[in-house]
Amino acid sequence: MKRDEILSDIRGSQSIVIVDDLPDNLRLLTAILTESGYKVRPAPNGNRALATICKDPPDLILLDIMMPEMDGYEVCRQLKADQRTRDVPVIFLSALNEVFDKIKAFKAGGVDYIAKPFQVEEVLLRVNTHLMICAQQRALELQNQELIEQTALITEQKEKLALLATTDSLTGLSNRRDFLDKAQLEEKRFKRTNNSFALLILDVDHFKQVNDTHGHDTGDQVLVAIARTLEKTLRVNDLPARWGGEEFVCLLPETEAEGAVFVAEKIRAAIEDHKHQYNNVAISVTVTLGVHVYDGSDAIKECLSSADAALYEGKKRGRNQVVLADNFC
């Protein structure tokens, strides 16, 4: 229910429990409030009142003070101690008109006090006022809940957009943009720690033949399989990414030349050994890798160009091999 609907539905849907041990008072108040459009439940004593209120909490309670067995103060105290009924407003309605009595009523948890003999107009005005306050509180709670839900939805959408902005849609790996951002962070870390890191570029050998022979869908599945192989082969702190087309890149933090070549060779062998089964056809592919170890003398893009040059040197040498860019940067 929306805020405006709640505020316009003060009467007709809201219920009131009247607690009074005098039958004439119960009949009179019931008639007045029913005629005004409220749903009314009378209760002749405190025990009956607690039973009906706890079973089905109303929107408002009119509570007499002087009653046998259990007075109104005690009824109110028990209601306020119960989580189910503690927020239901209680208006005391009593012939006791001393300041002491009123203070005691408010300390017990009442929100208002009407002295007997009462005026019908006063009762209706106070009842309407407190029901309006309750309706406004519910409307605010609804608005707050809607705001919480909208904020959660916006946060979720932002996270999805951020993921899309940094992830390759086919393989699920980081994309070129995210890889460059991470590599630049590693470059800054090198300036603080002087710990080398390696950059790998790999390209699928004769990938055009895969597409031409088996179709682009099969080619895409091969790229996805290579992405999973990279994830399984690399360390947790390493970052594989799709560079574009059939090219992939890897960032290896805190890695020297010997370790980088070892990892690159491990990747090459794992991809060569993997058999791709598509439409009952076994496909094998190989990759060529170029390796560059960052030493602080060149920017990231120049080092990637160096690794790329090493990659193409490997293509010239016959493919399916690893080349260290010691003479290409």
ZADO-1210 file (C-alpha; in nm, 4 decimals, padded with zeros to 6 digits):
<atoms>
<atom x="00.0000" y="00.0000" z="00.0000" code="MET" pos="1"/>
<atom x="00.1363" y="00.3394" z="-00.0991" code="LYS" pos="2"/>
<atom x="00.1756" y="00.6355" z="00.1346" code="ARG" pos="3"/>
<atom x="-00.1242" y="00.8327" z="00.0013" code="ASP" pos="4"/>
<atom x="-00.3456" y="00.5236" z="00.0215" code="GLU" pos="5"/>
<atom x="-00.2491" y="00.4705" z="00.3845" code="ILE" pos="6"/>
<atom x="-00.3157" y="00.8300" z="00.4805" code="LEU" pos="7"/>
<atom x="-00.6543" y="00.8307" z="00.3077" code="SER" pos="8"/>
<atom x="-00.7633" y="00.5109" z="00.4818" code="ASP" pos="9"/>
<atom x="-00.7796" y="00.6330" z="00.8409" code="ILE" pos="10"/>
<atom x="-01.1355" y="00.5136" z="00.8899" code="ARG" pos="11"/>
<atom x="-01.2982" y="00.1958" z="00.7692" code="GLY" pos="12"/>
<atom x="-00.9901" y="-00.0244" z="00.7915" code="SER" pos="13"/>
<atom x="-00.8520" y="00.0740" z="01.1326" code="GLN" pos="14"/>
<atom x="-00.9763" y="-00.0953" z="01.4452" code="SER" pos="15"/>
<atom x="-01.0228" y="00.0231" z="01.8029" code="ILE" pos="16"/>
<atom x="-01.0527" y="-00.1805" z="02.1222" code="VAL" pos="17"/>
<atom x="-01.2572" y="-00.0159" z="02.3998" code="ILE" pos="18"/>
<atom x="-01.1918" y="-00.1436" z="02.7530" code="VAL" pos="19"/>
<atom x="-01.4464" y="-00.0465" z="03.0202" code="ASP" pos="20"/>
<atom x="-01.6241" y="-00.2434" z="03.2905" code="ASP" pos="21"/>
<atom x="-01.9418" y="-00.0299" z="03.2630" code="LEU" pos="22"/>
<atom x="-02.1756" y="-00.1678" z="02.9916" code="PRO" pos="23"/>
<atom x="-02.3339" y="00.1731" z="02.9278" code="ASP" pos="24"/>
<atom x="-01.9953" y="00.3275" z="02.8527" code="ASN" pos="25"/>
<atom x="-01.9048" y="00.0393" z="02.6226" code="LEU" pos="26"/>
<atom x="-02.2328" y="00.0683" z="02.4297" code="ARG" pos="27"/>
<atom x="-02.2084" y="00.4461" z="02.3962" code="LEU" pos="28"/>
<atom x="-01.8466" y="00.4548" z="02.2806" code="LEU" pos="29"/>
<atom x="-01.8994" y="00.1569" z="02.0497" code="THR" pos="30"/>
<atom x="-02.1976" y="00.3279" z="01.8872" code="ALA" pos="31"/>
<atom x="-02.0147" y="00.6613" z="01.8485" code="ILE" pos="32"/>
<atom x="-01.7039" y="00.5148" z="01.6918" code="LEU" pos="33"/>
<atom x="-01.8863" y="00.2589" z="01.4778" code="THR" pos="34"/>
<atom x="-02.1103" y="00.5325" z="01.3398" code="GLU" pos="35"/>
<atom x="-01.7963" y="00.7302" z="01.2578" code="SER" pos="36"/>
<atom x="-01.6683" y="00.4424" z="01.0446" code="GLY" pos="37"/>
<atom x="-01.4277" y="00.2646" z="01.2793" code="TYR" pos="38"/>
<atom x="-01.4145" y="-00.1090" z="01.3464" code="LYS" pos="39"/>
<atom x="-01.4766" y="-00.1459" z="01.7186" code="VAL" pos="40"/>
<atom x="-01.4193" y="-00.4356" z="01.9605" code="ARG" pos="41"/>
<atom x="-01.5480" y="-00.3904" z="02.3168" code="PRO" pos="42"/>
<atom x="-01.3825" y="-00.5596" z="02.6171" code="ALA" pos="43"/>
<atom x="-01.5516" y="-00.5524" z="02.9622" code="PRO" pos="44"/>
<atom x="-01.2368" y="-00.6068" z="03.1730" code="ASN" pos="45"/>
<atom x="-00.8606" y="-00.6133" z="03.1666" code="GLY" pos="46"/>
<atom x="-00.8163" y="-00.9887" z="03.1166" code="ASN" pos="47"/>
<atom x="-01.0565" y="-00.9997" z="02.8213" code="ARG" pos="48"/>
<atom x="-00.8857" y="-00.6926" z="02.6785" code="ALA" pos="49"/>
<atom x="-00.5380" y="-00.8491" z="02.6935" code="LEU" pos="50"/>
<atom x="-00.6652" y="-01.1689" z="02.5311" code="ALA" pos="51"/>
<atom x="-00.8309" y="-00.9987" z="02.2329" code="THR" pos="52"/>
<atom x="-00.5580" y="-00.7370" z="02.1873" code="ILE" pos="53"/>
<atom x="-00.2713" y="-00.9894" z="02.1899" code="CYS" pos="54"/>
<atom x="-00.4582" y="-01.2199" z="01.9521" code="LYS" pos="55"/>
<atom x="-00.5308" y="-00.9429" z="01.7020" code="ASP" pos="56"/>
<atom x="-00.3627" y="-00.6098" z="01.7851" code="PRO" pos="57"/>
<atom x="-00.5843" y="-00.3097" z="01.6990" code="PRO" pos="58"/>
<atom x="-00.4745" y="00.0307" z="01.5725" code="ASP" pos="59"/>
<atom x="-00.5814" y="00.2092" z="01.8921" code="LEU" pos="60"/>
<atom x="-00.6981" y="00.1292" z="02.2469" code="ILE" pos="61"/>
<atom x="-00.9373" y="00.3312" z="02.4635" code="LEU" pos="62"/>
<atom x="-00.8694" y="00.2165" z="02.8188" code="LEU" pos="63"/>
<atom x="-01.0583" y="00.2837" z="03.1405" code="ASP" pos="64"/>
<atom x="-00.8517" y="00.2960" z="03.4598" code="ILE" pos="65"/>
<atom x="-01.0821" y="00.1874" z="03.7413" code="MET" pos="66"/>
<atom x="-01.1786" y="-00.1745" z="03.6739" code="MET" pos="67"/>
<atom x="-01.2074" y="-00.4796" z="03.9047" code="PRO" pos="68"/>
<atom x="-00.9339" y="-00.7449" z="03.9187" code="GLU" pos="69"/>
<atom x="-00.6928" y="-00.5519" z="03.6915" code="MET" pos="70"/>
<atom x="-00.6899" y="-00.1746" z="03.6547" code="ASP" pos="71"/>
<atom x="-00.6051" y="00.0137" z="03.3386" code="GLY" pos="72"/>
<atom x="-00.2533" y="00.0977" z="03.4517" code="TYR" pos="73"/>
<atom x="-00.1621" y="-00.2691" z="03.4783" code="GLU" pos="74"/>
<atom x="-00.3288" y="-00.3523" z="03.1469" code="VAL" pos="75"/>
<atom x="-00.1249" y="-00.0809" z="02.9784" code="CYS" pos="76"/>
<atom x="00.1998" y="-00.1925" z="03.1411" code="ARG" pos="77"/>
<atom x="00.1462" y="-00.5496" z="03.0193" code="GLN" pos="78"/>
<atom x="00.0661" y="-00.4297" z="02.6696" code="LEU" pos="79"/>
<atom x="00.3835" y="-00.2219" z="02.6550" code="LYS" pos="80"/>
<atom x="00.5902" y="-00.5169" z="02.7780" code="ALA" pos="81"/>
<atom x="00.4653" y="-00.7365" z="02.4927" code="ASP" pos="82"/>
<atom x="00.6466" y="-00.7018" z="02.1614" code="GLN" pos="83"/>
<atom x="00.3245" y="-00.7725" z="01.9725" code="ARG" pos="84"/>
<atom x="00.1350" y="-00.4824" z="02.1287" code="THR" pos="85"/>
<atom x="00.3907" y="-00.2356" z="02.2605" code="ARG" pos="86"/>
<atom x="00.3481" y="00.0022" z="01.9657" code="ASP" pos="87"/>
<atom x="-00.0326" y="00.0204" z="01.9820" code="VAL" pos="88"/>
<atom x="-00.1277" y="00.3683" z="02.1161" code="PRO" pos="89"/>
<atom x="-00.3338" y="00.3731" z="02.4357" code="VAL" pos="90"/>
<atom x="-00.5683" y="00.6592" z="02.5254" code="ILE" pos="91"/>
<atom x="-00.6798" y="00.6505" z="02.8871" code="PHE" pos="92"/>
<atom x="-01.0450" y="00.7350" z="02.9460" code="LEU" pos="93"/>
<atom x="-01.1225" y="00.7847" z="03.3148" code="SER" pos="94"/>
<atom x="-01.3220" y="00.9752" z="03.5764" code="ALA" pos="95"/>
<atom x="-00.9960" y="01.0158" z="03.7692" code="LEU" pos="96"/>
<atom x="-00.8980" y="01.3705" z="03.6892" code="ASN" pos="97"/>
<atom x="-00.6127" y="01.4530" z="03.9244" code="GLU" pos="98"/>
<atom x="-00.2709" y="01.5422" z="03.7898" code="VAL" pos="99"/>
<atom x="-00.1267" y="01.2450" z="03.9768" code="PHE" pos="100"/>
<atom x="-00.3576" y="01.0065" z="03.7892" code="ASP" pos="101"/>
<atom x="-00.2662" y="01.1530" z="03.4533" code="LYS" pos="102"/>
<atom x="00.1064" y="01.1347" z="03.5246" code="ILE" pos="103"/>
<atom x="00.0678" y="00.7735" z="03.6312" code="LYS" pos="104"/>
<atom x="-00.1211" y="00.6988" z="03.3096" code="ALA" pos="105"/>
<atom x="00.1505" y="00.8476" z="03.0929" code="PHE" pos="106"/>
<atom x="00.4237" y="00.6646" z="03.2888" code="LYS" pos="107"/>
<atom x="00.2368" y="00.3383" z="03.2253" code="ALA" pos="108"/>
<atom x="00.2671" y="00.4034" z="02.8510" code="GLY" pos="109"/>
<atom x="-00.0413" y="00.6016" z="02.7525" code="GLY" pos="110"/>
<atom x="-00.0255" y="00.8561" z="02.4703" code="VAL" pos="111"/>
<atom x="-00.3290" y="01.0627" z="02.5771" code="ASP" pos="112"/>
<atom x="-00.5830" y="01.1079" z="02.8546" code="TYR" pos="113"/>
<atom x="-00.9535" y="01.1933" z="02.8280" code="ILE" pos="114"/>
<atom x="-01.1448" y="01.2789" z="03.1438" code="ALA" pos="115"/>
<atom x="-01.5003" y="01.1526" z="03.2056" code="LYS" pos="116"/>
<atom x="-01.7629" y="01.2680" z="03.1498" code="PRO" pos="117"/>
<atom x="-01.6295" y="01.3074" z="02.7993" code="PHE" pos="118"/>
<atom x="-01.7477" y="01.5100" z="02.5041" code="GLN" pos="119"/>
<atom x="-01.8166" y="01.3104" z="02.1889" code="VAL" pos="120"/>
<atom x="-01.6379" y="01.5661" z="01.9705" code="GLU" pos="121"/>
<atom x="-01.3279" y="01.5494" z="02.1908" code="GLU" pos="122"/>
<atom x="-01.3172" y="01.1709" z="02.1802" code="VAL" pos="123"/>
<atom x="-01.3511" y="01.1665" z="01.8005" code="LEU" pos="124"/>
<atom x="-01.0892" y="01.4364" z="01.7565" code="LEU" pos="125"/>
<atom x="-00.8311" y="01.2665" z="01.9784" code="ARG" pos="126"/>
<atom x="-00.8997" y="00.9250" z="01.8271" code="VAL" pos="127"/>
<atom x="-00.8651" y="01.0625" z="01.4755" code="ASN" pos="128"/>
<atom x="-00.5458" y="01.2486" z="01.5663" code="THR" pos="129"/>
<atom x="-00.3689" y="00.9430" z="01.7062" code="HIS" pos="130"/>
<atom x="-00.4846" y="00.7194" z="01.4225" code="LEU" pos="131"/>
<atom x="-00.3547" y="00.9777" z="01.1783" code="MET" pos="132"/>
<atom x="-00.0174" y="00.9760" z="01.3573" code="ILE" pos="133"/>
<atom x="-00.0070" y="00.5956" z="01.3351" code="CYS" pos="134"/>
<atom x="-00.0927" y="00.6059" z="00.9667" code="ALA" pos="135"/>
<atom x="00.1805" y="00.8601" z="00.9026" code="GLN" pos="136"/>
<atom x="00.4298" y="00.6443" z="01.0911" code="GLN" pos="137"/>
<atom x="00.3352" y="00.3428" z="00.8793" code="ARG" pos="138"/>
<atom x="00.3656" y="00.5537" z="00.5651" code="ALA" pos="139"/>
<atom x="00.7143" y="00.6645" z="00.6711" code="LEU" pos="140"/>
<atom x="00.8124" y="00.3057" z="00.7473" code="GLU" pos="141"/>
<atom x="00.6890" y="00.2046" z="00.4025" code="LEU" pos="142"/>
<atom x="00.8847" y="00.4860" z="00.2414" code="GLN" pos="143"/>
<atom x="01.1967" y="00.3869" z="00.4348" code="ASN" pos="144"/>
<atom x="01.1579" y="00.0252" z="00.3264" code="GLN" pos="145"/>
<atom x="01.1080" y="00.1288" z="-00.0348" code="GLU" pos="146"/>
<atom x="01.4152" y="00.3510" z="-00.0090" code="LEU" pos="147"/>
<atom x="01.6197" y="00.0626" z="00.1325" code="ILE" pos="148"/>
<atom x="01.5027" y="-00.1656" z="-00.1491" code="GLU" pos="149"/>
<atom x="01.5734" y="00.0980" z="-00.4143" code="GLN" pos="150"/>
<atom x="01.9197" y="00.1623" z="-00.2694" code="THR" pos="151"/>
<atom x="01.9948" y="-00.2109" z="-00.2711" code="ALA" pos="152"/>
<atom x="01.8761" y="-00.2334" z="-00.6333" code="LEU" pos="153"/>
<atom x="02.0902" y="00.0641" z="-00.7373" code="ILE" pos="154"/>
<atom x="02.3925" y="-00.0874" z="-00.5618" code="THR" pos="155"/>
<atom x="02.3324" y="-00.4193" z="-00.7363" code="GLU" pos="156"/>
<atom x="02.3037" y="-00.2485" z="-01.0748" code="GLN" pos="157"/>
<atom x="02.6233" y="-00.0507" z="-01.0123" code="LYS" pos="158"/>
<atom x="02.8074" y="-00.3709" z="-00.9252" code="GLU" pos="159"/>
<atom x="02.6785" y="-00.5367" z="-01.2420" code="LYS" pos="160"/>
<atom x="02.7831" y="-00.2390" z="-01.4529" code="LEU" pos="161"/>
<atom x="03.1254" y="-00.2332" z="-01.2893" code="ALA" pos="162"/>
<atom x="03.1629" y="-00.6044" z="-01.3625" code="LEU" pos="163"/>
<atom x="03.0574" y="-00.5565" z="-01.7249" code="LEU" pos="164"/>
<atom x="03.3054" y="-00.2717" z="-01.7608" code="ALA" pos="165"/>
<atom x="03.5966" y="-00.4901" z="-01.6460" code="THR" pos="166"/>
<atom x="03.5014" y="-00.8358" z="-01.7746" code="THR" pos="167"/>
<atom x="03.5250" y="-01.0000" z="-02.1158" code="ASP" pos="168"/>
<atom x="03.1741" y="-01.1130" z="-02.2045" code="SER" pos="169"/>
<atom x="03.2801" y="-01.4351" z="-02.3790" code="LEU" pos="170"/>
<atom x="03.5390" y="-01.5823" z="-02.1436" code="THR" pos="171"/>
<atom x="03.4560" y="-01.4152" z="-01.8131" code="GLY" pos="172"/>
<atom x="03.8196" y="-01.3086" z="-01.7734" code="LEU" pos="173"/>
<atom x="03.9306" y="-00.9529" z="-01.7145" code="SER" pos="174"/>
<atom x="03.9183" y="-00.7387" z="-02.0258" code="ASN" pos="175"/>
<atom x="04.1892" y="-00.5162" z="-02.1739" code="ARG" pos="176"/>
<atom x="04.0857" y="-00.2126" z="-01.9681" code="ARG" pos="177"/>
<atom x="04.0889" y="-00.3979" z="-01.6370" code="ASP" pos="178"/>
<atom x="04.4208" y="-00.5647" z="-01.7190" code="PHE" pos="179"/>
<atom x="04.5886" y="-00.2323" z="-01.7935" code="LEU" pos="180"/>
<atom x="04.4547" y="-00.0850" z="-01.4702" code="ASP" pos="181"/>
<atom x="04.5918" y="-00.3794" z="-01.2688" code="LYS" pos="182"/>
<atom x="04.9239" y="-00.3713" z="-01.4522" code="ALA" pos="183"/>
<atom x="04.9634" y="-00.0009" z="-01.3761" code="GLN" pos="184"/>
<atom x="04.8973" y="-00.0718" z="-01.0089" code="LEU" pos="185"/>
<atom x="05.1696" y="-00.3351" z="-01.0219" code="GLU" pos="186"/>
<atom x="05.3975" y="-00.0767" z="-01.1847" code="GLU" pos="187"/>
<atom x="05.3381" y="00.1604" z="-00.8904" code="LYS" pos="188"/>
<atom x="05.4076" y="-00.1227" z="-00.6470" code="ARG" pos="189"/>
<atom x="05.7377" y="-00.1907" z="-00.8245" code="PHE" pos="190"/>
<atom x="05.8443" y="00.1698" z="-00.7611" code="LYS" pos="191"/>
<atom x="05.7860" y="00.1148" z="-00.3876" code="ARG" pos="192"/>
<atom x="05.9211" y="-00.2382" z="-00.3469" code="THR" pos="193"/>
<atom x="06.1436" y="-00.2939" z="-00.6529" code="ASN" pos="194"/>
<atom x="05.9836" y="-00.6376" z="-00.6931" code="ASN" pos="195"/>
<atom x="05.9810" y="-00.7429" z="-01.0578" code="SER" pos="196"/>
<atom x="05.6693" y="-00.8697" z="-01.2306" code="PHE" pos="197"/>
<atom x="05.6138" y="-01.0387" z="-01.5652" code="ALA" pos="198"/>
<atom x="05.3807" y="-00.9813" z="-01.8573" code="LEU" pos="199"/>
<atom x="05.2812" y="-01.2669" z="-02.0892" code="LEU" pos="200"/>
<atom x="05.1032" y="-01.2438" z="-02.4226" code="ILE" pos="201"/>
<atom x="04.9781" y="-01.5586" z="-02.5917" code="LEU" pos="202"/>
<atom x="04.8112" y="-01.6098" z="-02.9259" code="ASP" pos="203"/>
<atom x="04.6306" y="-01.9203" z="-03.0525" code="VAL" pos="204"/>
<atom x="04.8180" y="-02.0685" z="-03.3450" code="ASP" pos="205"/>
<atom x="04.6247" y="-02.1018" z="-03.6733" code="HIS" pos="206"/>
<atom x="04.3028" y="-01.9941" z="-03.5035" code="PHE" pos="207"/>
<atom x="04.1534" y="-01.8824" z="-03.8348" code="LYS" pos="208"/>
<atom x="04.1626" y="-02.2437" z="-03.9492" code="GLN" pos="209"/>
<atom x="03.9560" y="-02.3455" z="-03.6454" code="VAL" pos="210"/>
<atom x="03.6900" y="-02.0899" z="-03.7327" code="ASN" pos="211"/>
<atom x="03.6954" y="-02.1692" z="-04.1039" code="ASP" pos="212"/>
<atom x="03.6805" y="-02.5463" z="-04.0521" code="THR" pos="213"/>
<atom x="03.4527" y="-02.5830" z="-03.7511" code="HIS" pos="214"/>
<atom x="03.2672" y="-02.2500" z="-03.7320" code="GLY" pos="215"/>
<atom x="03.2884" y="-01.9457" z="-03.5091" code="HIS" pos="216"/>
<atom x="03.0782" y="-02.1050" z="-03.2339" code="ASP" pos="217"/>
<atom x="03.3379" y="-02.3780" z="-03.1992" code="THR" pos="218"/>
<atom x="03.6123" y="-02.1157" z="-03.2078" code="GLY" pos="219"/>
<atom x="03.4428" y="-01.9311" z="-02.9219" code="ASP" pos="220"/>
<atom x="03.4257" y="-02.2522" z="-02.7198" code="GLN" pos="221"/>
<atom x="03.7965" y="-02.3059" z="-02.7733" code="VAL" pos="222"/>
<atom x="03.8669" y="-01.9549" z="-02.6400" code="LEU" pos="223"/>
<atom x="03.6508" y="-02.0222" z="-02.3343" code="VAL" pos="224"/>
<atom x="03.8370" y="-02.3505" z="-02.2716" code="ALA" pos="225"/>
<atom x="04.1718" y="-02.1693" z="-02.2959" code="ILE" pos="226"/>
<atom x="04.0459" y="-01.9120" z="-02.0421" code="ALA" pos="227"/>
<atom x="03.9605" y="-02.1915" z="-01.7978" code="ARG" pos="228"/>
<atom x="04.3018" y="-02.3509" z="-01.8549" code="THR" pos="229"/>
<atom x="04.4709" y="-02.0213" z="-01.7728" code="LEU" pos="230"/>
<atom x="04.2722" y="-01.9908" z="-01.4502" code="GLU" pos="231"/>
<atom x="04.3666" y="-02.3450" z="-01.3452" code="LYS" pos="232"/>
<atom x="04.7334" y="-02.3083" z="-01.4373" code="THR" pos="233"/>
<atom x="04.8114" y="-01.9669" z="-01.2903" code="LEU" pos="234"/>
<atom x="04.8571" y="-01.8780" z="-00.9241" code="ARG" pos="235"/>
<atom x="04.5829" y="-01.7094" z="-00.7217" code="VAL" pos="236"/>
<atom x="04.7555" y="-01.3705" z="-00.7407" code="ASN" pos="237"/>
<atom x="04.8181" y="-01.3918" z="-01.1161" code="ASP" pos="238"/>
<atom x="04.5764" y="-01.2189" z="-01.3522" code="LEU" pos="239"/>
<atom x="04.4737" y="-01.3693" z="-01.6881" code="PRO" pos="240"/>
<atom x="04.2801" y="-01.1488" z="-01.9301" code="ALA" pos="241"/>
<atom x="04.1497" y="-01.1559" z="-02.2831" code="ARG" pos="242"/>
<atom x="04.3418" y="-00.9031" z="-02.4883" code="TRP" pos="243"/>
<atom x="04.1251" y="-00.9323" z="-02.7982" code="GLY" pos="244"/>
<atom x="04.0399" y="-01.1869" z="-03.0673" code="GLY" pos="245"/>
<atom x="04.2425" y="-01.4997" z="-02.9960" code="GLU" pos="246"/>
<atom x="04.5017" y="-01.3177" z="-02.7834" code="GLU" pos="247"/>
<atom x="04.5328" y="-01.3424" z="-02.4061" code="PHE" pos="248"/>
<atom x="04.7595" y="-01.1659" z="-02.1566" code="VAL" pos="249"/>
<atom x="04.8754" y="-01.2594" z="-01.8070" code="CYS" pos="250"/>
<atom x="05.0135" y="-01.0498" z="-01.5227" code="LEU" pos="251"/>
<atom x="05.2484" y="-01.2365" z="-01.2885" code="LEU" pos="252"/>
<atom x="05.3329" y="-01.0325" z="-00.9745" code="PRO" pos="253"/>
<atom x="05.6705" y="-01.0784" z="-00.8034" code="GLU" pos="254"/>
<atom x="05.8070" y="-01.2943" z="-01.0820" code="THR" pos="255"/>
<atom x="06.1573" y="-01.2953" z="-01.2337" code="GLU" pos="256"/>
<atom x="06.2496" y="-01.4083" z="-01.5860" code="ALA" pos="257"/>
<atom x="06.3153" y="-01.7729" z="-01.4957" code="GLU" pos="258"/>
<atom x="05.9825" y="-01.8072" z="-01.3143" code="GLY" pos="259"/>
<atom x="05.7923" y="-01.6271" z="-01.5899" code="ALA" pos="260"/>
<atom x="05.9309" y="-01.8571" z="-01.8597" code="VAL" pos="261"/>
<atom x="05.8481" y="-02.1594" z="-01.6425" code="PHE" pos="262"/>
<atom x="05.4853" y="-02.0445" z="-01.6043" code="VAL" pos="263"/>
<atom x="05.4565" y="-01.9624" z="-01.9738" code="ALA" pos="264"/>
<atom x="05.5858" y="-02.3077" z="-02.0679" code="GLU" pos="265"/>
<atom x="05.3403" y="-02.4647" z="-01.8231" code="LYS" pos="266"/>
<atom x="05.0550" y="-02.2749" z="-01.9917" code="ILE" pos="267"/>
<atom x="05.1748" y="-02.3747" z="-02.3385" code="ARG" pos="268"/>
<atom x="05.1910" y="-02.7440" z="-02.2452" code="ALA" pos="269"/>
<atom x="04.8523" y="-02.7429" z="-02.0700" code="ALA" pos="270"/>
<atom x="04.6799" y="-02.5919" z="-02.3734" code="ILE" pos="271"/>
<atom x="04.8549" y="-02.8276" z="-02.6155" code="GLU" pos="272"/>
<atom x="04.7524" y="-03.1300" z="-02.4068" code="ASP" pos="273"/>
<atom x="04.3875" y="-03.0270" z="-02.3827" code="HIS" pos="274"/>
<atom x="04.1521" y="-03.2010" z="-02.6253" code="LYS" pos="275"/>
<atom x="03.8493" y="-02.9937" z="-02.7236" code="HIS" pos="276"/>
<atom x="03.5460" y="-03.2106" z="-02.7999" code="GLN" pos="277"/>
<atom x="03.2823" y="-03.0296" z="-03.0066" code="TYR" pos="278"/>
<atom x="03.0118" y="-03.2032" z="-03.2079" code="ASN" pos="279"/>
<atom x="03.1933" y="-03.5362" z="-03.1707" code="ASN" pos="280"/>
<atom x="03.5086" y="-03.3842" z="-03.3197" code="VAL" pos="281"/>
<atom x="03.8356" y="-03.3689" z="-03.1246" code="ALA" pos="282"/>
<atom x="04.0245" y="-03.0434" z="-03.1726" code="ILE" pos="283"/>
<atom x="04.3726" y="-02.9601" z="-03.0487" code="SER" pos="284"/>
<atom x="04.5262" y="-02.6139" z="-03.0554" code="VAL" pos="285"/>
<atom x="04.8615" y="-02.4701" z="-02.9610" code="THR" pos="286"/>
<atom x="04.9668" y="-02.1247" z="-02.8494" code="VAL" pos="287"/>
<atom x="05.2767" y="-01.9112" z="-02.8816" code="THR" pos="288"/>
<atom x="05.3784" y="-01.6872" z="-02.5922" code="LEU" pos="289"/>
<atom x="05.5906" y="-01.3777" z="-02.5546" code="GLY" pos="290"/>
<atom x="05.7308" y="-01.2945" z="-02.2108" code="VAL" pos="291"/>
<atom x="05.8557" y="-00.9632" z="-02.0774" code="HIS" pos="292"/>
<atom x="05.9828" y="-00.8975" z="-01.7223" code="VAL" pos="293"/>
<atom x="05.9264" y="-00.5446" z="-01.5998" code="TYR" pos="294"/>
<atom x="06.2379" y="-00.3721" z="-01.4685" code="ASP" pos="295"/>
<atom x="06.1199" y="-00.0119" z="-01.4472" code="GLY" pos="296"/>
<atom x="06.2950" y="00.1135" z="-01.7594" code="SER" pos="297"/>
<atom x="05.9833" y="00.1299" z="-01.9782" code="ASP" pos="298"/>
<atom x="05.6138" y="00.2029" z="-01.9354" code="ALA" pos="299"/>
<atom x="05.3583" y="-00.0788" z="-01.9312" code="ILE" pos="300"/>
<atom x="05.2452" y="-00.0251" z="-02.2907" code="LYS" pos="301"/>
<atom x="05.6023" y="-00.0399" z="-02.4187" code="GLU" pos="302"/>
<atom x="05.6622" y="-00.3596" z="-02.2233" code="CYS" pos="303"/>
<atom x="05.3478" y="-00.5135" z="-02.3673" code="LEU" pos="304"/>
<atom x="05.4734" y="-00.4193" z="-02.7103" code="SER" pos="305"/>
<atom x="05.7983" y="-00.5927" z="-02.6243" code="SER" pos="306"/>
<atom x="05.6130" y="-00.9087" z="-02.5173" code="ALA" pos="307"/>
<atom x="05.4103" y="-00.8873" z="-02.8393" code="ASP" pos="308"/>
<atom x="05.7306" y="-00.8622" z="-03.0439" code="ALA" pos="309"/>
<atom x="05.8612" y="-01.1724" z="-02.8646" code="ALA" pos="310"/>
<atom x="05.5345" y="-01.3479" z="-02.9447" code="LEU" pos="311"/>
<atom x="05.5707" y="-01.2808" z="-03.3154" code="TYR" pos="312"/>
<atom x="05.9318" y="-01.3898" z="-03.3043" code="GLU" pos="313"/>
<atom x="05.7975" y="-01.7196" z="-03.1721" code="GLY" pos="314"/>
<atom x="05.5524" y="-01.7319" z="-03.4642" code="LYS" pos="315"/>
<atom x="05.8430" y="-01.6886" z="-03.7052" code="LYS" pos="316"/>
<atom x="06.0328" y="-01.9690" z="-03.5348" code="ARG" pos="317"/>
<atom x="05.7524" y="-02.2155" z="-03.5961" code="GLY" pos="318"/>
<atom x="05.4847" y="-02.1405" z="-03.3286" code="ARG" pos="319"/>
<atom x="05.3913" y="-02.3453" z="-03.0160" code="ASN" pos="320"/>
<atom x="05.6779" y="-02.2054" z="-02.8098" code="GLN" pos="321"/>
<atom x="05.7761" y="-01.9468" z="-02.5469" code="VAL" pos="322"/>
<atom x="06.0041" y="-01.6526" z="-02.6255" code="VAL" pos="323"/>
<atom x="06.1570" y="-01.4243" z="-02.3618" code="LEU" pos="324"/>
<atom x="06.1767" y="-01.0624" z="-02.4716" code="ALA" pos="325"/>
<atom x="06.5293" y="-01.0021" z="-02.3533" code="ASP" pos="326"/>
<atom x="06.6235" y="-00.8357" z="-02.6805" code="ASN" pos="327"/>
<atom x="06.2915" y="-00.6823" z="-02.7806" code="PHE" pos="328"/>
<atom x="06.2301" y="-00.4087" z="-02.5198" code="CYS" pos="329"/>
</atoms>
